[in-house]
Amino acid sequence: MRKLKRPGGAVALRAVGISLATVALCLTSTASAQAATGNLTVNGEQMINPHDGACFSWPKRGLDIKNKTNRDVVVHRGTNCTGDVGQVVAPGKSAKAPRGLSVKVRR
């Protein structure tokens, strides 16, 4: 009758290494999913890969928006992304928002 060998230390260390690599990959994937990909230009000011949920405000009404990101951009009529939603600018679209004061990148 043969005795079964238990896996040695090298096999256990390899399993731990694979587990740690998997965790690191998951964390990296999550971080990249928290930002829009592309450029958002509002009144000539360009934001590259803006974070999801980011809000940008301007002191005067009237926004010229070019959304070249992969996320919707919501136009608000109040400062700091408050007040009524004036419109939503879809990815790849441009719009003028004469009453807009702030925009928010949708998650």
Accessible surface in RSA format (square Angstrom, percent):
REM  Atomic radii and reference values for relative SASA: ProtOr
REM  Chains: A
REM  Algorithm: Lee & Richards
REM  Probe-radius: 1.40
REM  Slices: 20
REM RES _ NUM      All-atoms   Total-Side   Main-Chain    Non-polar    All polar
REM                ABS   REL    ABS   REL    ABS   REL    ABS   REL    ABS   REL
RES MET A   1   241.51 125.1 153.25 101.4  88.26 210.1 132.39 112.6 109.12 144.6
RES ARG A   2   225.14  94.5 199.22 101.6  25.91  61.7  78.70 107.6 146.43  88.7
RES LYS A   3   195.34  95.3 169.37 103.9  25.97  61.8 116.85 105.2  78.49  83.6
RES LEU A   4   172.96  96.3 147.42 105.5  25.55  64.2 149.13 104.7  23.83  64.1
RES LYS A   5   196.49  95.9 165.14 101.3  31.35  74.6 113.30 102.0  83.19  88.6
RES ARG A   6   216.89  91.1 195.18  99.5  21.71  51.7  74.23 101.5 142.66  86.5
RES PRO A   7   104.42  76.1  73.77  67.2  30.65 111.4  84.46  69.7  19.96 124.0
RES GLY A   8    44.20  54.5   0.00   N/A  44.20  54.5  37.03 101.6   7.17  16.1
RES GLY A   9    52.75  65.1   0.00   N/A  52.75  65.1  37.17 102.0  15.58  34.9
RES ALA A  10    71.48  65.7  58.07  89.6  13.41  30.5  62.85  88.5   8.63  22.9
RES VAL A  11    74.38  48.9  73.78  66.8   0.60   1.4  73.78  64.1   0.60   1.6
RES ALA A  12    57.27  52.7  49.97  77.1   7.30  16.6  56.76  79.9   0.51   1.3
RES LEU A  13   133.71  74.5 126.72  90.7   6.99  17.6 127.02  89.2   6.68  18.0
RES ARG A  14   152.67  64.1 142.51  72.6  10.16  24.2  60.04  82.1  92.63  56.1
RES ALA A  15    53.93  49.6  47.46  73.2   6.47  14.7  52.22  73.5   1.71   4.5
RES VAL A  16    82.85  54.5  80.78  73.1   2.08   5.0  82.81  72.0   0.04   0.1
RES GLY A  17    36.12  44.5   0.00   N/A  36.12  44.5  30.47  83.6   5.65  12.7
RES ILE A  18   110.73  63.0 107.41  80.0   3.32   8.0 110.08  79.3   0.65   1.8
RES SER A  19    64.15  54.2  58.45  78.0   5.70  13.1  32.81  69.9  31.34  43.9
RES LEU A  20   117.47  65.4 113.06  80.9   4.41  11.1 113.43  79.7   4.04  10.9
RES ALA A  21    63.54  58.4  49.96  77.1  13.58  30.9  58.33  82.1   5.21  13.8
RES THR A  22    74.57  53.0  70.42  71.4   4.15   9.9  56.18  75.5  18.40  27.8
RES VAL A  23    84.66  55.7  82.75  74.9   1.91   4.6  84.62  73.5   0.04   0.1
RES ALA A  24    55.27  50.8  49.86  76.9   5.41  12.3  54.20  76.3   1.08   2.8
RES LEU A  25   120.78  67.3 116.63  83.4   4.15  10.4 120.15  84.4   0.63   1.7
RES CYS A  26    71.82  54.3  67.39  75.2   4.44  10.4  25.58  64.8  46.25  49.9
RES LEU A  27   121.05  67.4 115.70  82.8   5.35  13.5 116.11  81.5   4.95  13.3
RES THR A  28    90.19  64.1  84.17  85.3   6.02  14.3  64.61  86.8  25.59  38.7
RES SER A  29    60.81  51.4  51.68  69.0   9.13  21.0  36.75  78.3  24.06  33.7
RES THR A  30    75.50  53.7  70.29  71.3   5.20  12.4  51.11  68.6  24.39  36.9
RES ALA A  31    66.08  60.8  51.57  79.6  14.50  33.0  55.53  78.2  10.54  27.9
RES SER A  32    82.64  69.8  58.85  78.5  23.79  54.8  51.87 110.5  30.77  43.1
RES ALA A  33    63.13  58.0  47.19  72.8  15.94  36.3  55.29  77.9   7.84  20.8
RES GLN A  34   102.90  57.5  99.45  72.7   3.45   8.2  30.60  65.1  72.30  54.8
RES ALA A  35    22.89  21.0  19.69  30.4   3.19   7.3  19.69  27.7   3.19   8.5
RES ALA A  36     0.94   0.9   0.00   0.0   0.94   2.1   0.00   0.0   0.94   2.5
RES THR A  37    91.99  65.4  87.29  88.5   4.70  11.2  62.33  83.7  29.66  44.8
RES GLY A  38    21.22  26.2   0.00   N/A  21.22  26.2  20.97  57.5   0.26   0.6
RES ASN A  39    50.45  34.8  49.39  47.7   1.05   2.5   2.27   5.5  48.17  46.6
RES LEU A  40     0.00   0.0   0.00   0.0   0.00   0.0   0.00   0.0   0.00   0.0
RES THR A  41    27.69  19.7  27.64  28.0   0.05   0.1  17.19  23.1  10.49  15.9
RES VAL A  42     0.00   0.0   0.00   0.0   0.00   0.0   0.00   0.0   0.00   0.0
RES ASN A  43    67.37  46.5  34.82  33.7  32.55  78.4  25.39  61.1  41.98  40.6
RES GLY A  44    70.12  86.5   0.00   N/A  70.12  86.5  34.43  94.5  35.69  79.9
RES GLU A  45    98.06  56.3  91.70  69.4   6.36  15.1  35.63  68.9  62.42  51.0
RES GLN A  46   100.93  56.4  73.22  53.5  27.72  66.0  18.02  38.3  82.92  62.9
RES MET A  47    21.93  11.4  17.56  11.6   4.37  10.4  21.35  18.2   0.59   0.8
RES ILE A  48   120.80  68.7  97.20  72.4  23.60  56.9  97.20  70.0  23.60  64.0
RES ASN A  49    73.73  50.8  65.72  63.5   8.01  19.3  14.60  35.1  59.12  57.1
RES PRO A  50     7.29   5.3   0.02   0.0   7.27  26.4   7.29   6.0   0.00   0.0
RES HIS A  51   125.13  68.4 124.20  86.3   0.92   2.4  86.03  88.7  39.09  45.5
RES ASP A  52    21.44  15.0  10.26  10.2  11.18  26.4   3.43   8.1  18.01  18.0
RES GLY A  53    15.86  19.6   0.00   N/A  15.86  19.6   2.49   6.8  13.37  29.9
RES ALA A  54    24.22  22.3  13.39  20.7  10.83  24.6  23.91  33.7   0.31   0.8
RES CYS A  55    52.78  39.9  24.26  27.1  28.52  67.0  21.30  54.0  31.49  33.9
RES PHE A  56    49.53  24.8  45.87  28.4   3.67   9.5  49.53  30.0   0.00   0.0
RES SER A  57    50.56  42.7  21.77  29.0  28.80  66.3  20.93  44.6  29.63  41.5
RES TRP A  58    30.05  12.1  26.70  12.9   3.35   7.9  23.89  12.7   6.16  10.0
RES PRO A  59   129.15  94.1  92.04  83.9  37.11 134.9 102.94  85.0  26.21 162.9
RES LYS A  60   162.26  79.2 157.13  96.4   5.13  12.2 104.02  93.6  58.24  62.0
RES ARG A  61   136.38  57.3 109.51  55.8  26.87  64.0  44.96  61.5  91.41  55.4
RES GLY A  62    27.67  34.1   0.00   N/A  27.67  34.1  17.47  48.0  10.20  22.8
RES LEU A  63     4.62   2.6   0.00   0.0   4.62  11.6   1.64   1.2   2.98   8.0
RES ASP A  64    45.90  32.2  43.19  43.0   2.71   6.4  14.79  34.8  31.12  31.0
RES ILE A  65     0.00   0.0   0.00   0.0   0.00   0.0   0.00   0.0   0.00   0.0
RES LYS A  66    86.15  42.0  85.84  52.7   0.31   0.7  57.23  51.5  28.92  30.8
RES ASN A  67     0.06   0.0   0.00   0.0   0.06   0.2   0.00   0.0   0.06   0.1
RES LYS A  68   137.59  67.1 121.87  74.8  15.72  37.4  69.63  62.7  67.96  72.4
RES THR A  69     8.47   6.0   0.00   0.0   8.47  20.2   2.06   2.8   6.42   9.7
RES ASN A  70    78.52  54.2  56.11  54.2  22.41  54.0  34.17  82.2  44.35  42.9
RES ARG A  71    50.05  21.0  47.21  24.1   2.85   6.8  14.92  20.4  35.14  21.3
RES ASP A  72    41.95  29.4  38.00  37.8   3.95   9.3   2.77   6.5  39.17  39.1
RES VAL A  73     0.00   0.0   0.00   0.0   0.00   0.0   0.00   0.0   0.00   0.0
RES VAL A  74    11.30   7.4  11.30  10.2   0.00   0.0  11.30   9.8   0.00   0.0
RES VAL A  75     0.83   0.5   0.83   0.8   0.00   0.0   0.83   0.7   0.00   0.0
RES HIS A  76    20.07  11.0  20.07  13.9   0.00   0.0  18.21  18.8   1.85   2.2
RES ARG A  77    72.20  30.3  69.71  35.5   2.49   5.9  13.83  18.9  58.38  35.4
RES GLY A  78    16.03  19.8   0.00   N/A  16.03  19.8  15.96  43.8   0.07   0.2
RES THR A  79    67.79  48.2  64.34  65.2   3.45   8.2  39.72  53.4  28.07  42.4
RES ASN A  80   107.94  74.4  95.60  92.4  12.34  29.7  22.80  54.9  85.14  82.3
RES CYS A  81    19.39  14.7   3.23   3.6  16.16  38.0   3.23   8.2  16.16  17.4
RES THR A  82    77.44  55.1  71.57  72.6   5.86  14.0  65.28  87.7  12.16  18.4
RES GLY A  83    57.19  70.5   0.00   N/A  57.19  70.5  33.69  92.5  23.50  52.6
RES ASP A  84    97.66  68.4  89.13  88.7   8.52  20.2  17.25  40.6  80.41  80.2
RES VAL A  85    79.55  52.3  54.97  49.8  24.58  59.2  54.97  47.8  24.58  66.7
RES GLY A  86    29.47  36.3   0.00   N/A  29.47  36.3   5.22  14.3  24.24  54.3
RES GLN A  87    62.42  34.9  53.27  38.9   9.15  21.8  28.37  60.4  34.05  25.8
RES VAL A  88    65.69  43.2  38.36  34.7  27.33  65.9  38.36  33.3  27.33  74.1
RES VAL A  89     3.79   2.5   0.99   0.9   2.80   6.8   3.79   3.3   0.00   0.0
RES ALA A  90    42.06  38.7  40.17  62.0   1.89   4.3  40.17  56.6   1.89   5.0
RES PRO A  91    57.13  41.6  42.10  38.4  15.02  54.6  42.45  35.0  14.67  91.2
RES GLY A  92    61.83  76.2   0.00   N/A  61.83  76.2  29.86  82.0  31.96  71.6
RES LYS A  93   127.55  62.2 124.49  76.4   3.06   7.3  69.85  62.9  57.70  61.5
RES SER A  94    74.46  62.9  46.29  61.8  28.17  64.9  30.48  64.9  43.98  61.6
RES ALA A  95    23.13  21.3  11.98  18.5  11.15  25.4  22.54  31.7   0.59   1.6
RES LYS A  96   149.13  72.8 132.43  81.3  16.70  39.8 104.83  94.4  44.30  47.2
RES ALA A  97     4.19   3.9   2.95   4.5   1.24   2.8   3.88   5.5   0.31   0.8
RES PRO A  98   104.38  76.1  88.31  80.5  16.07  58.4  94.68  78.2   9.70  60.3
RES ARG A  99   140.74  59.1 139.60  71.2   1.14   2.7  49.52  67.7  91.22  55.3
RES GLY A 100     1.66   2.1   0.00   N/A   1.66   2.1   0.35   1.0   1.31   2.9
RES LEU A 101    19.50  10.9  19.50  13.9   0.00   0.0  19.50  13.7   0.00   0.0
RES SER A 102     0.00   0.0   0.00   0.0   0.00   0.0   0.00   0.0   0.00   0.0
RES VAL A 103     0.00   0.0   0.00   0.0   0.00   0.0   0.00   0.0   0.00   0.0
RES LYS A 104    79.41  38.7  79.41  48.7   0.00   0.0  24.90  22.4  54.51  58.1
RES VAL A 105     0.23   0.2   0.00   0.0   0.23   0.6   0.00   0.0   0.23   0.6
RES ARG A 106   109.20  45.9 105.57  53.8   3.63   8.6  38.79  53.0  70.41  42.7
RES ARG A 107   208.94  87.7 160.39  81.8  48.55 115.6  75.72 103.5 133.22  80.7
END  Absolute sums over single chains surface
CHAIN  1 A     7583.5       6125.6       1457.8       4581.3       3002.2
END  Absolute sums over all chains
TOTAL          7583.5       6125.6       1457.8       4581.3       3002.2
